[in-house]
């Protein structure tokens, strides 16, 4: 499902315009992004939790040349599935 399809489905269920649904969806995604950028987690009960995780610096290999290269430490977004979503997917 694409973002556009999700907004269309939202507009049908809430009975609002597609533009309104797209704006709501974009606002939700922006708020999740802002929270993660600040290092905070976002918990959606039953659905899951978005978190920021730290990856350590490590040594990797260039797949073309096989030469060793240093991969710097960084922060990444992670998603932990909630119980209801996990049960629905089973």
C-alpha positions as CSV (number, residue, x, y, z in Angstrom):
1,X,0.0,0.0,0.0
2,X,1.4,3.4,-0.9
3,X,1.0,6.7,0.9
4,X,-1.6,7.8,-1.6
5,X,-3.6,4.6,-1.2
6,X,-3.5,5.0,2.6
7,X,-4.8,8.6,2.4
8,X,-7.6,7.5,0.0
9,X,-8.6,4.7,2.4
10,X,-8.5,7.2,5.3
11,X,-10.7,9.7,3.5
12,X,-13.4,7.0,2.8
13,X,-13.4,5.7,6.4
14,X,-13.5,9.2,8.0
15,X,-15.7,10.6,5.2
16,X,-13.6,13.7,4.5
17,X,-11.9,14.9,1.3
18,X,-8.8,13.2,0.0
19,X,-6.8,16.5,0.5
20,X,-7.9,16.6,4.2
21,X,-6.9,12.9,4.7
22,X,-3.5,13.5,2.9
23,X,-2.9,16.5,5.2
24,X,-3.7,14.5,8.3
25,X,-1.5,11.6,7.2
26,X,1.4,14.0,6.4
27,X,1.0,15.7,9.8
28,X,1.2,12.4,11.6
29,X,4.3,11.3,9.8
30,X,5.9,14.7,10.4
31,X,5.3,14.5,14.1
32,X,6.7,11.0,14.3
33,X,9.8,12.3,12.3
34,X,10.2,15.3,14.6
35,X,10.0,13.1,17.8
36,X,12.6,10.7,16.4
37,X,14.9,13.6,15.4
38,X,14.8,14.7,19.0
39,X,15.7,11.2,20.2
40,X,12.3,10.4,21.6
41,X,10.4,7.3,20.9
42,X,6.8,7.2,19.6
43,X,4.5,4.4,21.0
44,X,1.3,3.6,19.2
45,X,-0.4,1.1,21.5
46,X,-1.2,-2.2,19.8
47,X,0.6,-1.1,16.6
48,X,4.2,-0.7,17.7
49,X,6.9,1.7,18.8
50,X,9.3,3.8,16.7
51,X,12.7,4.3,18.4
52,X,16.1,5.7,17.7
53,X,19.0,3.3,18.1
54,X,22.7,3.9,18.0
55,X,25.0,1.8,15.8
56,X,28.6,1.5,16.7
57,X,31.4,2.3,14.3
58,X,32.7,-0.8,12.5
59,X,35.0,-2.0,9.8
60,X,33.4,-3.1,6.6
61,X,34.6,-4.2,3.1
62,X,34.1,-2.5,-0.2
63,X,32.2,-5.1,-2.3
64,X,34.0,-4.2,-5.5
65,X,37.6,-4.0,-4.3
66,X,37.4,-6.0,-1.1
67,X,39.4,-3.2,0.6
68,X,38.6,-2.6,4.3
69,X,36.8,0.7,5.1
70,X,35.7,2.3,8.3
71,X,31.9,2.8,8.7
72,X,31.2,5.6,11.2
73,X,28.8,5.4,14.1
74,X,25.3,6.7,13.4
75,X,21.7,6.8,14.7
76,X,19.0,4.8,12.9
77,X,15.2,4.6,13.2
78,X,13.8,1.2,14.4
79,X,10.3,-0.1,14.7
80,X,9.2,-2.7,17.3
81,X,5.9,-4.4,16.4
82,X,3.1,-4.3,18.9
83,X,1.0,-7.3,20.1
84,X,-2.1,-6.6,18.1
85,X,-0.2,-6.1,14.8
86,X,1.9,-9.2,15.4
87,X,-1.3,-11.2,16.1
88,X,-3.1,-9.8,13.0
89,X,-0.2,-10.7,10.7
90,X,0.1,-14.3,12.0
